[in-house]
Amino acid sequence: MLDDDAGIAVEQRPAFREYVIRERIPNYTMPERVIVGGILPETGVTYYDVPQTFGVTPYRYTVINGETVLVEPRSRRIVQVIE
């Protein structure tokens, strides 16, 4: 489970989603459901730095199955799904 401090704060999520759309981040499709704790494949997924305006975080983000997720870069584990 993620502490709220480490991810994107609730009040920042709408702006963060808009940012991701504006940046035209490519969507990666995978057969598994996108859930916190899921592990992303080693290849084929590009991870992006979260801009500091959304808070300093050790995580990266990407778009999987149309959902923006925060990922722990070393383990490739999903730590937050941005609703």
C-alpha positions in Angstrom: 0.0 0.0 0.0 1.2 3.5 -0.9 1.4 6.4 1.5 -0.6 9.2 0.2 2.5 11.4 0.5 4.5 9.4 -2.1 1.9 9.4 -4.9 -0.2 12.0 -6.7 -2.4 13.8 -4.1 -6.1 13.6 -4.6 -6.5 17.3 -5.4 -3.7 17.1 -8.0 -5.1 14.1 -9.9 -7.4 15.9 -12.3 -4.6 18.3 -13.3 -2.1 15.4 -13.6 -4.5 13.5 -15.9 -4.8 16.5 -18.1 -1.0 16.9 -18.2 -0.7 13.2 -19.3 -3.3 13.8 -22.1 -1.5 17.0 -23.2 1.8 15.2 -23.3 0.3 12.5 -25.6 1.9 9.7 -23.6 1.6 6.4 -25.6 -0.8 3.8 -24.2 0.7 0.4 -23.6 -1.8 -2.5 -23.8 -1.5 -5.6 -21.7 -3.9 -8.5 -21.1 -3.8 -8.3 -17.3 -6.0 -5.9 -15.3 -4.4 -2.7 -14.2 -4.2 -3.0 -10.4 -2.0 -1.7 -7.6 0.7 -4.3 -6.9 0.7 -5.5 -10.6 4.1 -5.9 -12.2 4.7 -4.4 -15.6 6.7 -6.2 -18.3 10.5 -5.6 -18.5 10.3 -4.5 -22.1 8.0 -2.4 -24.3 6.9 0.1 -21.6 8.4 3.6 -21.3 8.3 5.3 -18.0 8.3 9.1 -17.5 9.3 11.4 -14.7 6.5 13.0 -12.7 6.9 16.8 -13.0 7.8 18.4 -9.7 4.7 20.6 -9.9 2.7 17.4 -8.9 5.0 16.8 -5.9 8.3 15.1 -5.5 8.0 11.4 -5.9 10.4 8.5 -6.3 8.0 6.9 -8.8 7.6 7.2 -12.6 4.4 7.1 -14.6 3.1 5.5 -17.7 -0.2 4.7 -19.4 -1.4 1.1 -19.4 -4.8 0.0 -20.9 -5.8 3.7 -21.0 -5.1 4.2 -17.3 -2.3 6.4 -15.9 -0.3 4.6 -13.3 2.6 5.3 -11.0 5.3 2.7 -11.0 8.2 1.9 -8.7 11.0 2.0 -11.3 13.2 -0.8 -10.0 10.5 -3.4 -9.4 8.1 -2.1 -12.2 5.3 -2.6 -9.6 2.2 -0.4 -9.9 1.9 1.7 -6.7 -1.0 4.0 -7.7 -3.7 4.0 -10.4 -4.7 7.7 -11.1 -8.5 7.8 -11.2 
